[in-house]
Amino acid sequence: MEQPTPVSAPVQAAYGYCEAVTGAQARNFAYGIRLLPTEKRQAMSALYAFARRVDDIGDGTLTPETKTERLEATRHLLDRVRDGAVAEDDTDPVAVALADTARRFPIPLGGLDELIDGVLMDVRGQEYETWEELRTYCRCVAGAIGRLSLGVFGTQGGHSTARAAEYADTLGLALQLTNILRDLREDAANGRTYLPADDLAKFGCAEGFHSASPPPGSDFPGLIHYEVRRARALFAEGYRLLPLLDRRSGACVAAMAGIYRRLLDRIERDPAAVLRGRVSLPGREKAYVAVRGLSGLDTRAIRAARQNRGGRP
């Protein structure tokens, strides 16, 4: 078995910082990546910490002009990583960890540029008329993360990296659409509407979600069930990634996707719950999903993957 390449003390400290950020800020993500070998887990934490920085700028209370400036400064930092200009003793631990990750793994750093582009859409207050428009946004903020993650996971058995990237992208869309449904009320309170205007109008929800009750006269459950079906179709396609990964990488993906699938189940059972507060899973249930992923017991994921490969084992 190939041994991990040793890292210096400053780089190890930088990874430690990124893992702390991940554990504190991304419970669902953290449950998944704990199934990975150390080197891959650290790399995924570095990617998350950079992405968290970008998201925090977009979600903060600064003016749009200042947010734009800071996002472009973050893009400049990414350029330094891309150019190999970040030293091990740099004072920014996220930059140090990301630079080391980029040296170790063939990650497509352009995906982080896409993430910045997506958050800039948020800063501009962009709304989406159709699913195709929302899909473009989701590809930036989530599909790109799927493709970046694939650079860490790699593929096995000579499978096409391009095909795996398509599945990773689609799985990212499924996760992001689930996030959008979960955060419906919170986003509305922040002046953001992500669901397509066409869908909102179809179900009488064009006025938005600003209270714990559905818009008067709307078919709010119909809207949620419509979007849940869309998310499930994306999950089914995205699960085709699993057989292309090694066991532990596949377990990581199955665990993260499984947690979001369970969130989707809860939202489907009680659509109005997303207007009362954030729907979440207890820690013990997340741990259960992670164990099932590692032991190969996530039968729904395996079945979906096989069905989408024409039934092949």
FENVENCOR-V786027 format. One record per residue. N is the residue number from 1. RES is the residue in one small letter. SS is DSSP state (~ for helix, > for strand, _ for the rest). Layout:
# FENVENCOR-V786027
n=N res=RES ss=SS
n=N res=RES ss=SS
This chain:
# FENVENCOR-V786027
n=1 res=m ss=_
n=2 res=e ss=_
n=3 res=q ss=_
n=4 res=p ss=_
n=5 res=t ss=_
n=6 res=p ss=_
n=7 res=v ss=_
n=8 res=s ss=_
n=9 res=a ss=~
n=10 res=p ss=~
n=11 res=v ss=~
n=12 res=q ss=~
n=13 res=a ss=~
n=14 res=a ss=~
n=15 res=y ss=~
n=16 res=g ss=~
n=17 res=y ss=~
n=18 res=c ss=~
n=19 res=e ss=~
n=20 res=a ss=~
n=21 res=v ss=~
n=22 res=t ss=~
n=23 res=g ss=~
n=24 res=a ss=~
n=25 res=q ss=~
n=26 res=a ss=_
n=27 res=r ss=~
n=28 res=n ss=~
n=29 res=f ss=~
n=30 res=a ss=~
n=31 res=y ss=~
n=32 res=g ss=~
n=33 res=i ss=~
n=34 res=r ss=_
n=35 res=l ss=_
n=36 res=l ss=_
n=37 res=p ss=_
n=38 res=t ss=~
n=39 res=e ss=~
n=40 res=k ss=~
n=41 res=r ss=~
n=42 res=q ss=~
n=43 res=a ss=~
n=44 res=m ss=~
n=45 res=s ss=~
n=46 res=a ss=~
n=47 res=l ss=~
n=48 res=y ss=~
n=49 res=a ss=~
n=50 res=f ss=~
n=51 res=a ss=~
n=52 res=r ss=~
n=53 res=r ss=~
n=54 res=v ss=~
n=55 res=d ss=~
n=56 res=d ss=~
n=57 res=i ss=~
n=58 res=g ss=~
n=59 res=d ss=~
n=60 res=g ss=_
n=61 res=t ss=_
n=62 res=l ss=_
n=63 res=t ss=_
n=64 res=p ss=~
n=65 res=e ss=~
n=66 res=t ss=~
n=67 res=k ss=~
n=68 res=t ss=~
n=69 res=e ss=~
n=70 res=r ss=~
n=71 res=l ss=~
n=72 res=e ss=~
n=73 res=a ss=~
n=74 res=t ss=~
n=75 res=r ss=~
n=76 res=h ss=~
n=77 res=l ss=~
n=78 res=l ss=~
n=79 res=d ss=~
n=80 res=r ss=~
n=81 res=v ss=~
n=82 res=r ss=~
n=83 res=d ss=_
n=84 res=g ss=_
n=85 res=a ss=_
n=86 res=v ss=_
n=87 res=a ss=_
n=88 res=e ss=_
n=89 res=d ss=_
n=90 res=d ss=_
n=91 res=t ss=_
n=92 res=d ss=_
n=93 res=p ss=~
n=94 res=v ss=~
n=95 res=a ss=~
n=96 res=v ss=~
n=97 res=a ss=~
n=98 res=l ss=~
n=99 res=a ss=~
n=100 res=d ss=~
n=101 res=t ss=~
n=102 res=a ss=~
n=103 res=r ss=~
n=104 res=r ss=~
n=105 res=f ss=_
n=106 res=p ss=_
n=107 res=i ss=_
n=108 res=p ss=_
n=109 res=l ss=_
n=110 res=g ss=~
n=111 res=g ss=~
n=112 res=l ss=~
n=113 res=d ss=~
n=114 res=e ss=~
n=115 res=l ss=~
n=116 res=i ss=~
n=117 res=d ss=~
n=118 res=g ss=~
n=119 res=v ss=~
n=120 res=l ss=~
n=121 res=m ss=~
n=122 res=d ss=~
n=123 res=v ss=~
n=124 res=r ss=_
n=125 res=g ss=_
n=126 res=q ss=_
n=127 res=e ss=_
n=128 res=y ss=_
n=129 res=e ss=_
n=130 res=t ss=_
n=131 res=w ss=~
n=132 res=e ss=~
n=133 res=e ss=~
n=134 res=l ss=~
n=135 res=r ss=~
n=136 res=t ss=~
n=137 res=y ss=~
n=138 res=c ss=~
n=139 res=r ss=~
n=140 res=c ss=~
n=141 res=v ss=~
n=142 res=a ss=~
n=143 res=g ss=~
n=144 res=a ss=~
n=145 res=i ss=~
n=146 res=g ss=~
n=147 res=r ss=~
n=148 res=l ss=~
n=149 res=s ss=~
n=150 res=l ss=~
n=151 res=g ss=~
n=152 res=v ss=~
n=153 res=f ss=~
n=154 res=g ss=_
n=155 res=t ss=_
n=156 res=q ss=_
n=157 res=g ss=_
n=158 res=g ss=_
n=159 res=h ss=_
n=160 res=s ss=_
n=161 res=t ss=~
n=162 res=a ss=~
n=163 res=r ss=~
n=164 res=a ss=~
n=165 res=a ss=~
n=166 res=e ss=~
n=167 res=y ss=~
n=168 res=a ss=~
n=169 res=d ss=~
n=170 res=t ss=~
n=171 res=l ss=~
n=172 res=g ss=~
n=173 res=l ss=~
n=174 res=a ss=~
n=175 res=l ss=~
n=176 res=q ss=~
n=177 res=l ss=~
n=178 res=t ss=~
n=179 res=n ss=~
n=180 res=i ss=~
n=181 res=l ss=~
n=182 res=r ss=~
n=183 res=d ss=_
n=184 res=l ss=~
n=185 res=r ss=~
n=186 res=e ss=~
n=187 res=d ss=~
n=188 res=a ss=~
n=189 res=a ss=~
n=190 res=n ss=_
n=191 res=g ss=_
n=192 res=r ss=_
n=193 res=t ss=_
n=194 res=y ss=_
n=195 res=l ss=_
n=196 res=p ss=_
n=197 res=a ss=~
n=198 res=d ss=~
n=199 res=d ss=~
n=200 res=l ss=~
n=201 res=a ss=~
n=202 res=k ss=~
n=203 res=f ss=_
n=204 res=g ss=_
n=205 res=c ss=_
n=206 res=a ss=_
n=207 res=e ss=_
n=208 res=g ss=_
n=209 res=f ss=_
n=210 res=h ss=_
n=211 res=s ss=_
n=212 res=a ss=_
n=213 res=s ss=_
n=214 res=p ss=_
n=215 res=p ss=_
n=216 res=p ss=_
n=217 res=g ss=_
n=218 res=s ss=_
n=219 res=d ss=_
n=220 res=f ss=~
n=221 res=p ss=~
n=222 res=g ss=~
n=223 res=l ss=~
n=224 res=i ss=~
n=225 res=h ss=~
n=226 res=y ss=~
n=227 res=e ss=~
n=228 res=v ss=~
n=229 res=r ss=~
n=230 res=r ss=~
n=231 res=a ss=~
n=232 res=r ss=~
n=233 res=a ss=~
n=234 res=l ss=~
n=235 res=f ss=~
n=236 res=a ss=~
n=237 res=e ss=~
n=238 res=g ss=~
n=239 res=y ss=~
n=240 res=r ss=~
n=241 res=l ss=~
n=242 res=l ss=~
n=243 res=p ss=~
n=244 res=l ss=~
n=245 res=l ss=_
n=246 res=d ss=_
n=247 res=r ss=~
n=248 res=r ss=~
n=249 res=s ss=~
n=250 res=g ss=~
n=251 res=a ss=~
n=252 res=c ss=~
n=253 res=v ss=~
n=254 res=a ss=~
n=255 res=a ss=~
n=256 res=m ss=~
n=257 res=a ss=~
n=258 res=g ss=~
n=259 res=i ss=~
n=260 res=y ss=~
n=261 res=r ss=~
n=262 res=r ss=~
n=263 res=l ss=~
n=264 res=l ss=~
n=265 res=d ss=~
n=266 res=r ss=~
n=267 res=i ss=~
n=268 res=e ss=~
n=269 res=r ss=~
n=270 res=d ss=_
n=271 res=p ss=_
n=272 res=a ss=_
n=273 res=a ss=~
n=274 res=v ss=~
n=275 res=l ss=~
n=276 res=r ss=~
n=277 res=g ss=_
n=278 res=r ss=_
n=279 res=v ss=_
n=280 res=s ss=_
n=281 res=l ss=_
n=282 res=p ss=_
n=283 res=g ss=~
n=284 res=r ss=~
n=285 res=e ss=~
n=286 res=k ss=~
n=287 res=a ss=~
n=288 res=y ss=~
n=289 res=v ss=~
n=290 res=a ss=~
n=291 res=v ss=~
n=292 res=r ss=~
n=293 res=g ss=~
n=294 res=l ss=~
n=295 res=s ss=~
n=296 res=g ss=_
n=297 res=l ss=_
n=298 res=d ss=_
n=299 res=t ss=~
n=300 res=r ss=~
n=301 res=a ss=~
n=302 res=i ss=~
n=303 res=r ss=~
n=304 res=a ss=~
n=305 res=a ss=~
n=306 res=r ss=~
n=307 res=q ss=~
n=308 res=n ss=_
n=309 res=r ss=_
n=310 res=g ss=_
n=311 res=g ss=_
n=312 res=r ss=_
n=313 res=p ss=_
